[in-house]
């Protein structure tokens, strides 16, 4: 059974870079049918798609965050990562990683999420 | 501000049905048959319950059904049960490898 697990610091200072990693277990990140994505949810608010990456390294980012986001993949570790630069309090959220099925265009497997707070 | 529009809340008694609408544009909901619905219980990750407008993943009860007309998609929960009380989010593929979500609808079982 495929599982995704987010990890990384729970507290980041304003203007610094948020870094998270998603570890995929129970399946290969190198599958041709899937991209791997990041989604976030500010406290009490809705979901926002951040971006996704293919195992080859091809990336796509939400235009509203594109200037600050970098998503990378490490197939040897079955992991992919998120970096969000110049963070502010508005970036405080639960961050989820998820598998994106590119055949039917859905997010079918999600991690449990990790809370990141931006505060000095 | 979310790209898709949903009502903030909906409610029904056990056994009744509730329908949630999700309105977008021709650039997302109206332009693709890639509308998904996610159920999220408090403190939990979203769970896919409907994809490609009306298909259900394995294990999702057939009480959940989806449809679409023009730029508006809908999710119907029939035979409401206590465990259906949750937030429901619609999502649509919006081209260029981007997804948009609605703001969520809180379903209350009275």
Interface residues (C-beta under 8 A of the other chain):
Chain A: X35 X45 X46 X47 X48 X49 X52 X60 X62 X63 X96 X101 X104 X105 X106 X107 X108 X110 X111 X112 X113
Chain B: X2 X32 X34 X36 X38 X44 X45 X46 X47 X48 X51 X52 X55 X57 X89 X91 X93 X96 X97 X98 X99 X100 X101 X102 X103 X104
